Amino acid sequence: MQISGWGRYPRIQAKLSTPRSEAALAALLDGGPLIARGMGRAYGDSALAAHTVSMLRLNHMIDFDPQTGQLVAEAGVTLQEIITAFLPRGWFLSVTPGTQFVSLGGAIAADVHGKNHHSEGAFSAFVDWFDLMGPGGTVTRCSRTENKELFGWTLGGMGLTGIVLRAAIRLKRVHSGWIRQTTIAAQNLDQALAAFEDTYSATYSMAWIDCAATGDTMGRSIVMNGEHALRADLPATHRARPFDIPGHSGKSIPFDFPGFVLNPWSVRAFNEFYFRMNARKPAQSLVGWENFFYPLDAVRDWNRIYGRKGFMQFQCVVPLDSHAEGLRAILDAISRSGAGSFLAVLKRFGAQDSRLSFPMEGYTLALDFPMTTRALALMPELDRITADHGGRFYLAKDSRLPAQTLLDTDPRWQKFAAMRRQKGLAGQFASAQSERLGL
Amino acid sequence: MSRSILILGANSDIARACAHRFAQDGYAVRLAARDTNALASDVTDIALRHRVDVTAHAFDALDTPGFAAFLDALPELPGTVLCAVGVMGDQDQSQTDPDAAARVLRSNFEGPALILGLLAERFEARGSGTIIGISSVAGDRGRASNYVYGAAKAGFTAFLSGMRNRFARSDIHVVTVKPGFVATRMTEGLDLNPRLTAQPDEVADAIFAAQTKRRNVIYVKPLWRWIMTIIRVLPEVVFKKTSL
């Protein structure tokens, strides 16, 4: 069957196996290359291979300790399922990416980050241990004290060290499903960066950035900070049931938009509208967890707005000190190219967590581009600017990075590739991405 | 009275999705299947997620003499029973090997009908209950590609329809489910049209809604009702020449 990542590019013809037991999974590891796949939310080719193994039926929850908040679950369990089961009991994910439709295994493989990276770290910071199935179906328990080498290479290792069967993660105590949100309208990039630094103590922060704005308003942003609301923060009407949030509409995109819908003018108009709408909102508000963490999940299949050809995401991080210059150069290159990015997100990162984590102390910029020749032509320039400023790239978003660029900007992957060859992992676990990048 | 559901053939993907759906609404769940070892992880999972009482019970749909004892050993007479027992079998093998064909007929018709028949008696004595049988669109008209399985499902559909008729004036309700294509272990590897193929969760939602709304016969993807209506009304002279 044909499969693709969330960006719907590239698409490949693949055999998709769906094991329903550990034994059935082990039987698939016969030496030929394969890659595990969860919800398919990596944008590019991270979870694509001629033989792809869906982990979605290995999705049992195994244990929960209400004293420590430690949840043990199989890799196919989704973050949405974890929230559904545990938020009503006063627990939330310690780290969550911008969608709840990812699997636990995928979150570990990509070492995903969220709006609290600067304050609390990446997903890996809350992984106590996992069981990893390697070549021949052997299972290894990995943690910070047990098989720590493999533990380190697997967090952020894009599924290339083996298949995570089950993991123990720590959830976070919360007292409501609401977030106290603070919104700051920044008129340009300098103001936006200043807002991030001024509010560094906020637990959650991110900014939507208008890539269509130029000149004096280049980099204008809506910076959003958030804190979990206590019961006392809620209006009296919500206090009795602090975890109940009036629901999402759950609209979906019923068909692929034709290619012309997203063009430089519509993107500009949308961004203008979005900026003005948010700039007018009150600076302080109480929002439900879905609206705060997962605004795009409200529109199911939103990737279809990019039409049949799909889209790509570019996400880099530029280290502190060179970040302002680097971000400005990137924004400038985008506006010169006219390949406007519809959805763009800016975020302050804290220090790198695990050995292969993408985040580092600095700023990350995530941009969506429709799959057009103009956008493709822009990518090498964004790569070069990122490299020139000491930055690096997020593989969970990538579908086109040249191998040399990755290895030059991020030498950790050279060691990773050598480790894979030495341990005999390269033949058993491979994705379209690992082959493209020579990992 | 706390509500409970007995799920027969609980190792299937549809059964598992239904167990979660009913547990989500607070039902105690009784999982029954031949291989109870395979149910252990589901018992833990469902209890952990939904904080309901979940137990596993050994049940073999081909062991008719053991049915009464199986029902007696349950923690309670369930409020709802869902029968998801069934095997597709291999049509070619069923044509040449009577034992294989008998296994398909017994697993899809005889076993499910007899156990639900016994439960119906107990429901009648109590005066209430919901019986949900997972039949198949394959039972709507016999086709060359799977008529042994189809015939068994046709029998099961007729059995459910008869019970529904019998209990029409009582508090016992019978639901016939014809899921159409579902993305399960049974259909893995087949290239199915996504518009006609339901996910197990969708089937579970449809079944739960059918119980609540007391619906009689449901198809999960609405298109199937139209397709099967056309297939049923095709004149035999035309139908016999088709290869569907």
Interface residues (C-beta under 8 A of the other chain):
Chain A: M1 T18 R20 S21 R57 H60 M61 I62 D63 F64 E81 T84 A85
Chain B: D13 A38 S41 D42 T44 D45 L48 R49 H50 R185 E188 D191
